Amino acid sequence: MRRRVLIMGAAGRDFHNFNVAYRDDPQVEVVAFTATQIPFIDDRTYPASLAGEHYPEGIPIHDESMLTELIRERRIDDVIFSYSDISHANVMHKASQVLADGANFVLLGARATMLTSTVPVIAVCAVRTGAGKSQTTRAIADVLKGAGKRVVAVRHPMPYGNLEAQRLQRYATLEDLGRYDTTIEEREEYEPHITSGTIIYAGVDYGDILEQAQAECDVLLWDGGNNDLPFYKPDLHIVVADPLRAGHETSYYPGEINLRMADVIVVNKMDSASTEQVNALMHTIHQANPEATVITANSRVTVDDPDAIRGKRVLVVEDGPTLTHGEMKFGAGVVAARAHGATEIVDPRPWAIGTIAETFLKYDVGPVLPAMGYSDGQLAEMEAIIDATDADVVVIGTPIDLRAVLEIRKPAVRVQYDLEVLPGSPTLLEVLRPVLT
């Protein structure tokens, strides 16, 4: 008799776990997925074209609020927990709910979920969302290309639209962003790679993606999402840690796994953290993974027009996931505003509307506007909030210039941030040498 399985996810790791661990297993029937964290991704179907021959009708995706009902009514044997950047305590709250409902609670390990490439893989992951993976990945790509290597990046999934159409996506030009109808979150991750000349893949079926991506590169660069584990077995596993959230590296799932698995740990944001925060993080690294090479780095923030900030009341727009499930109260935009003499950071919450007002209620993100562009409606809400907020200047602290996707009628400045390895630290070239030979 086939075991009846439900997969708890957030449109990414859940689909990958199904594809590699369950899709072709005749002993298992995946009855449903549940979805959380990301808006507008429940109440749809994982299509039959992706689900395989055992699922001719596809697999329904329900909101996680229906978990207990589904376990009981659909007689679920095993619940597979398959999303990331959640506290250890909350993982066990989910487990307790599942176990109380009579099902098993399962966490899949690396061997069951990592695919093997024919070319060397460098994985860049983190202990929390917003630690600085993207800037680290870009810096590594530059070093690899400078050494004459053909580099292709593969990004952790963000399939929030038509899953069948998003099975395999290859981004080589900025026009591809429009062709695939990408969200703000996707643009934030893909555009910097494209503008620096790196081809980037993403999608739903990471077996198909691997087969195509490895055929056009010497080194495959896994660009991790949230604090999730790599989907591909790394030859070099680089993990970014954030001293501003010292203590989180051993209290969030699966970030602690990354910390313990890492070959190299990048301690980022040294210029923003206190000595006490840095020392606490270094102590944890020494205890959990004493064999790892440690790189220390700053997240160097630059502004295209610093004088536009000085003496002004500013509205700061920050990277959405960093503020929401990453639980940061500020990002590069606030750092830049303070450094360049803003008189006030204006709290946008009095002008919040619609789903973004709901985001403020759900997450304690601080007096900044999270970039939430998962639908045309959310983009319109962001434009309306920016228009209404009583501020002189908009400080755009997101990885892309939001003026490309929003009509911002106030004066605006763009903040950018790059990894700056500190003198005396091992360099990226030194730690990458094993894959350069």
C-alpha positions as CSV (number, residue, x, y, z in Angstrom):
1,M,0.0,0.0,0.0
2,R,1.4,3.4,-1.0
3,R,2.3,5.8,1.9
4,R,0.2,8.9,1.8
5,V,2.4,12.0,2.0
6,L,1.8,15.7,2.3
7,I,4.6,18.3,1.6
8,M,4.7,21.5,3.6
9,G,6.3,24.3,1.6
10,A,6.6,27.8,0.2
11,A,6.9,27.3,-3.6
12,G,10.5,26.1,-3.9
13,R,12.1,23.5,-1.7
14,D,8.8,21.7,-1.6
15,F,8.7,21.1,-5.3
16,H,12.4,20.1,-5.4
17,N,11.9,17.6,-2.6
18,F,9.0,16.1,-4.5
19,N,10.9,15.9,-7.8
20,V,14.0,14.2,-6.4
21,A,12.6,12.1,-3.6
22,Y,9.0,11.2,-4.4
23,R,8.0,11.8,-8.0
24,D,9.1,8.4,-9.3
25,D,8.6,6.4,-6.1
26,P,5.7,3.9,-6.7
27,Q,5.5,3.3,-2.9
28,V,4.5,6.9,-2.2
29,E,1.5,8.9,-3.1
30,V,1.9,12.7,-2.5
31,V,-1.6,13.7,-1.8
32,A,-1.1,17.5,-1.5
33,F,1.2,20.4,-0.9
34,T,0.6,23.2,1.6
35,A,1.9,26.7,1.0
36,T,3.0,29.5,3.4
37,Q,5.3,32.6,3.7
38,I,4.7,33.9,0.1
39,P,1.4,35.5,-0.9
40,F,-0.8,34.3,-3.8
41,I,0.8,30.8,-4.1
42,D,-1.9,28.6,-2.5
43,D,-5.1,27.3,-4.2
44,R,-3.4,26.1,-7.3
45,T,-2.1,22.8,-8.7
46,Y,1.4,21.3,-9.2
47,P,0.8,20.4,-12.9
48,A,0.7,16.9,-14.2
49,S,3.5,17.7,-16.7
50,L,5.8,18.3,-13.8
51,A,4.4,15.7,-11.4
52,G,5.0,12.7,-13.6
53,E,3.2,9.6,-14.7
54,H,1.9,8.7,-11.2
55,Y,0.0,12.0,-11.0
56,P,-2.1,12.4,-14.2
57,E,-4.3,15.1,-12.5
58,G,-1.4,16.9,-10.9
59,I,-1.2,17.6,-7.1
60,P,-3.3,20.3,-5.3
61,I,-1.7,23.1,-3.3
62,H,-3.6,24.3,-0.3
63,D,-2.9,27.1,2.3
64,E,-1.0,25.8,5.3
65,S,-4.0,26.8,7.5
66,M,-5.7,23.6,6.2
67,L,-2.9,21.3,7.5
68,T,-4.8,19.6,10.3
69,E,-7.9,19.2,8.1
70,L,-5.9,17.6,5.3
71,I,-4.0,15.3,7.6
72,R,-7.2,13.9,9.1
73,E,-9.5,13.9,6.1
74,R,-6.8,12.6,3.6
75,R,-5.4,10.0,6.1
76,I,-1.8,11.4,5.7
77,D,1.0,9.1,6.9
78,D,4.0,11.4,6.5
79,V,4.3,15.2,6.5
80,I,7.5,16.4,4.8
81,F,8.6,19.8,6.1
82,S,10.1,21.7,3.1
83,Y,10.7,25.4,3.6
84,S,13.4,27.5,5.1
85,D,14.3,30.4,7.4
86,I,12.1,29.4,10.3
87,S,13.2,29.3,14.0
88,H,14.0,25.9,15.6
89,A,11.1,26.6,18.0
90,N,8.6,27.1,15.2
91,V,9.8,24.0,13.4
92,M,8.9,22.0,16.5
93,H,5.6,23.8,16.9
94,K,4.8,22.6,13.3
95,A,6.0,19.1,14.2
96,S,3.9,19.1,17.4
97,Q,0.8,20.0,15.3
98,V,1.5,17.2,12.8
99,L,2.3,14.6,15.4
100,A,-0.8,15.5,17.4
101,D,-2.9,15.0,14.2
102,G,-1.4,11.4,13.9
103,A,1.1,11.8,11.1
104,N,4.9,11.5,11.1
105,F,6.9,14.7,10.7
106,V,9.9,14.3,8.4
107,L,13.0,16.4,7.5
108,L,14.9,15.2,4.5
109,G,18.7,15.3,4.6
110,A,21.3,16.4,2.1
111,R,21.9,13.0,0.5
112,A,18.3,12.6,-0.3
113,T,17.9,16.0,-2.0
114,M,21.2,17.1,-3.5
115,L,21.9,16.4,-7.2
116,T,25.4,15.7,-8.6
117,S,26.9,17.9,-11.3
118,T,29.4,16.9,-14.0
119,V,31.2,20.2,-13.4
120,P,32.5,21.7,-10.1
121,V,29.8,23.4,-8.0
122,I,30.4,26.3,-5.6
123,A,27.4,26.8,-3.3
124,V,26.7,30.2,-1.7
125,C,24.3,29.8,1.2
126,A,23.6,31.7,4.5
127,V,22.5,31.3,8.1
128,R,19.6,33.8,7.6
129,T,17.8,35.7,4.8
130,G,19.5,39.0,4.2
131,A,23.0,38.0,5.4
132,G,24.6,39.0,2.1
133,K,24.5,36.0,-0.2
134,S,23.8,37.9,-3.4
135,Q,26.8,40.3,-3.1
136,T,29.0,37.3,-2.1
137,T,27.8,35.3,-5.1
138,R,28.5,38.3,-7.5
139,A,32.0,38.7,-6.0
140,I,32.8,35.0,-6.4
141,A,31.5,35.1,-10.0
142,D,33.9,38.0,-10.8
143,V,36.8,36.1,-9.3
144,L,36.0,33.0,-11.3
145,K,35.6,34.9,-14.6
146,G,38.8,36.8,-13.9
147,A,40.5,33.4,-13.7
148,G,39.2,32.5,-17.2
149,K,36.3,30.3,-16.1
150,R,33.0,30.1,-17.8
151,V,30.5,30.6,-15.0
152,V,26.7,29.9,-14.9
153,A,24.7,30.7,-11.8
154,V,21.7,28.7,-10.7
155,R,19.3,30.5,-8.3
156,H,17.2,28.9,-5.6
157,P,13.6,28.8,-6.9
158,M,11.0,31.5,-6.7
159,P,8.2,30.0,-8.9
160,Y,5.2,32.1,-7.9
161,G,3.5,32.2,-11.3
162,N,2.6,29.5,-13.9
163,L,4.6,26.5,-12.8
164,E,4.5,24.7,-16.1
165,A,5.9,27.8,-17.9
166,Q,8.5,28.2,-15.2
167,R,9.9,24.7,-15.4
168,L,13.2,25.9,-16.7
169,Q,14.2,29.5,-17.1
170,R,17.4,30.9,-18.6
171,Y,18.2,34.6,-18.1
172,A,20.9,36.0,-20.3
173,T,19.5,39.5,-21.1
174,L,17.4,42.1,-19.3
175,E,14.6,41.4,-21.9
176,D,14.4,37.9,-20.4
177,L,13.1,39.4,-17.2
178,G,10.0,40.7,-19.0
179,R,9.6,37.5,-21.1
180,Y,9.3,35.4,-17.9
181,D,7.0,38.0,-16.2
182,T,9.3,38.1,-13.1
183,T,8.3,39.6,-9.7
184,I,10.3,42.2,-7.9
185,E,11.9,39.5,-5.7
186,E,13.0,37.6,-8.8
187,R,14.3,40.7,-10.5
188,E,16.3,41.6,-7.4
189,E,18.2,38.3,-7.7
190,Y,18.5,37.9,-11.5
191,E,19.2,41.4,-12.7
192,P,22.6,41.9,-11.0
193,H,23.9,38.6,-12.6
194,I,22.6,39.6,-16.0
195,T,24.2,43.1,-15.9
196,S,27.5,41.6,-14.9
197,G,27.5,39.2,-17.8
198,T,26.6,36.0,-15.9
199,I,23.9,33.7,-17.3
200,I,21.5,32.6,-14.6
201,Y,19.0,29.7,-14.4
202,A,16.0,29.2,-12.2
203,G,12.7,27.4,-12.3
204,V,11.0,24.4,-10.9
205,D,12.7,21.2,-12.1
206,Y,16.3,21.4,-11.0
207,G,17.2,18.2,-12.6
208,D,16.4,19.6,-16.0
209,I,18.1,22.9,-15.1
210,L,21.2,21.1,-14.0
211,E,21.5,19.2,-17.3
212,Q,21.3,22.3,-19.4
213,A,23.3,24.7,-17.1
214,Q,26.3,22.4,-16.6
215,A,26.6,22.0,-20.4
216,E,27.6,25.7,-20.8
217,C,30.0,26.3,-17.9
218,D,33.3,25.3,-16.3
219,V,32.0,26.1,-12.8
220,L,28.4,26.1,-11.6
221,L,27.6,28.7,-9.0
222,W,24.6,27.8,-6.7
223,D,23.0,31.1,-5.6
224,G,21.1,30.0,-2.5
225,G,17.8,31.5,-1.3
226,N,16.7,32.2,2.3
227,N,19.0,30.0,4.5
228,D,18.2,26.9,2.6
229,L,20.6,24.0,1.7
230,P,22.0,23.7,-1.8
231,F,20.1,21.6,-4.3
232,Y,23.4,20.5,-5.9
233,K,26.2,18.7,-4.1
234,P,28.9,21.4,-3.6
235,D,32.6,20.9,-4.2
236,L,33.0,24.1,-2.1
237,H,30.3,25.2,0.3
238,I,30.5,28.9,1.2
239,V,28.1,30.2,3.9
240,V,27.4,33.8,4.8
241,A,26.8,34.7,8.5
242,D,25.4,37.9,9.9
243,P,26.8,39.3,13.2
244,L,23.9,41.8,13.4
245,R,21.8,38.7,14.2
246,A,24.4,36.9,16.3
247,G,22.7,33.8,17.9
248,H,20.4,33.2,14.9
249,E,23.1,31.0,13.2
250,T,22.2,28.2,15.7
251,S,18.5,28.9,16.2
252,Y,17.1,28.8,12.7
253,Y,16.3,26.0,10.3
254,P,18.2,25.0,8.2
255,G,20.7,27.8,8.7
256,E,22.5,25.9,11.4
257,I,22.9,23.0,9.1
258,N,24.7,25.3,6.6
259,L,26.9,26.6,9.4
260,R,28.0,23.1,10.3
261,M,28.4,21.9,6.7
262,A,30.4,25.0,5.5
263,D,33.9,24.8,4.1
264,V,34.1,28.6,4.2
265,I,32.2,31.0,6.4
266,V,31.9,34.7,5.4
267,V,31.3,36.9,8.4
268,N,29.7,39.9,6.6
269,K,28.7,43.4,7.8
270,M,31.7,43.8,10.0
271,D,31.4,47.6,9.6
272,S,27.9,47.6,11.0
273,A,28.2,45.1,13.9
274,S,29.5,45.7,17.4
275,T,32.6,44.0,18.8
276,E,30.3,42.0,21.1
277,Q,28.2,40.8,18.2
278,V,31.2,39.8,16.1
279,N,32.9,38.0,19.1
280,A,29.6,36.1,19.9
281,L,29.4,34.9,16.2
282,M,33.1,33.9,16.1
283,H,32.7,31.9,19.3
284,T,29.7,30.0,17.8
285,I,31.6,29.3,14.6
286,H,34.6,28.0,16.5
287,Q,32.3,25.7,18.5
288,A,30.1,24.4,15.7
289,N,32.6,24.2,12.8
290,P,36.2,24.8,13.9
291,E,37.6,23.4,10.6
292,A,35.9,26.1,8.4
293,T,37.9,28.9,6.8
294,V,36.6,32.2,8.0
295,I,36.6,35.3,5.8
296,T,35.7,38.7,7.3
297,A,34.1,41.3,5.1
298,N,32.2,44.6,5.0
299,S,28.9,45.1,3.1
300,R,30.1,48.3,1.4
301,V,27.2,50.7,0.8
302,T,27.3,53.4,-1.9
303,V,24.7,55.9,-3.1
304,D,24.4,57.4,-6.5
305,D,23.6,60.9,-5.1
306,P,24.5,61.3,-1.5
307,D,23.8,65.1,-1.4
308,A,20.1,64.3,-2.2
309,I,19.8,62.6,1.2
310,R,21.5,65.2,3.4
311,G,19.1,67.2,5.5
312,K,16.0,65.5,4.1
313,R,13.2,63.4,5.4
314,V,13.5,60.1,3.6
315,L,11.3,57.1,2.9
316,V,13.5,54.0,2.8
317,V,12.4,51.0,0.6
318,E,14.3,47.8,1.6
319,D,14.5,44.3,0.2
320,G,11.2,42.6,1.2
321,P,12.3,39.1,2.3
322,T,15.1,40.5,4.4
323,L,12.5,42.4,6.4
324,T,9.8,39.8,6.5
325,H,10.9,36.2,7.2
326,G,14.5,37.5,7.6
327,E,13.3,39.6,10.6
328,M,15.7,42.5,10.0
329,K,14.4,45.9,11.0
330,F,16.6,47.7,8.4
331,G,18.9,47.1,5.5
332,A,21.3,49.0,3.2
333,G,18.9,51.8,2.6
334,V,18.7,52.8,6.3
335,V,22.5,52.4,6.6
336,A,22.9,54.8,3.7
337,A,20.3,57.3,4.9
338,R,22.0,57.5,8.3
339,A,25.5,57.7,6.9
340,H,24.6,60.6,4.6
341,G,22.7,62.8,7.0
342,A,19.0,62.2,6.6
343,T,17.1,64.2,9.3
344,E,14.4,61.6,9.6
345,I,13.5,58.2,8.4
346,V,9.8,58.5,7.8
347,D,7.6,55.6,8.9
348,P,5.3,54.6,6.0
349,R,2.9,52.6,8.1
350,P,0.3,55.4,8.5
351,W,-0.1,55.4,4.7
352,A,-0.1,51.6,4.2
353,I,-2.9,50.0,2.2
354,G,-4.1,46.6,1.0
355,T,-1.8,43.6,1.2
356,I,1.2,45.7,2.2
357,A,-0.8,46.9,5.2
358,E,-1.4,43.2,6.0
359,T,2.4,42.6,5.7
360,F,3.0,45.3,8.3
361,L,0.5,43.6,10.6
362,K,2.1,40.2,10.1
363,Y,5.8,41.2,10.4
364,D,7.5,43.7,12.6
365,V,9.7,45.2,9.9
366,G,10.3,48.6,11.4
367,P,9.8,52.1,9.9
368,V,10.7,51.2,6.3
369,L,8.7,50.0,3.3
370,P,9.3,46.4,2.2
371,A,9.5,45.9,-1.5
372,M,6.6,43.5,-2.1
373,G,6.0,43.0,-5.8
374,Y,4.3,39.6,-6.1
375,S,1.5,40.9,-8.3
376,D,0.4,44.0,-10.3
377,G,-1.9,44.9,-7.4
378,Q,1.0,45.0,-5.0
379,L,3.0,47.1,-7.3
380,A,0.1,49.6,-7.5
381,E,-0.1,49.5,-3.7
382,M,3.6,50.4,-3.4
383,E,3.2,53.3,-5.8
384,A,0.3,54.6,-3.8
385,I,2.1,54.3,-0.5
386,I,5.2,56.0,-1.8
387,D,3.1,58.9,-3.3
388,A,1.2,59.4,0.0
389,T,4.1,59.1,2.5
390,D,5.1,62.5,3.8
391,A,8.8,62.4,2.8
392,D,11.1,64.5,0.7
393,V,13.2,61.7,-0.9
394,V,12.9,58.0,-1.5
395,V,15.9,55.9,-0.7
396,I,15.9,52.7,-2.8
397,G,17.8,50.1,-0.8
398,T,16.7,47.1,-2.9
399,P,19.1,45.0,-5.1
400,I,17.5,46.6,-8.3
401,D,16.5,50.1,-9.1
402,L,12.7,50.0,-8.4
403,R,12.2,52.9,-10.9
404,A,12.4,50.3,-13.6
405,V,9.2,48.7,-12.4
406,L,7.4,51.4,-10.4
407,E,6.5,55.0,-11.2
408,I,8.1,56.9,-8.3
409,R,7.1,60.5,-8.5
410,K,9.2,61.7,-5.6
411,P,13.0,62.4,-5.9
412,A,14.8,59.1,-5.5
413,V,18.3,57.8,-4.9
414,R,19.7,54.3,-5.5
415,V,21.7,52.4,-2.9
416,Q,24.0,49.6,-3.9
417,Y,26.1,47.3,-1.8
418,D,29.1,45.1,-2.5
419,L,31.2,42.6,-0.6
420,E,34.5,44.0,0.6
421,V,36.9,41.4,2.0
422,L,38.9,42.9,4.8
423,P,42.7,43.1,4.8
424,G,44.3,40.2,6.7
425,S,41.4,37.9,5.9
426,P,41.7,35.0,3.5
427,T,40.8,36.2,0.0
428,L,38.1,34.8,-2.2
429,L,40.8,33.8,-4.7
430,E,42.6,31.8,-2.0
431,V,39.5,29.8,-1.0
432,L,38.4,29.3,-4.6
433,R,41.8,27.9,-5.7
434,P,40.7,24.2,-5.4
435,V,38.2,24.7,-8.2
436,L,40.5,26.8,-10.3
437,T,43.1,24.2,-10.8
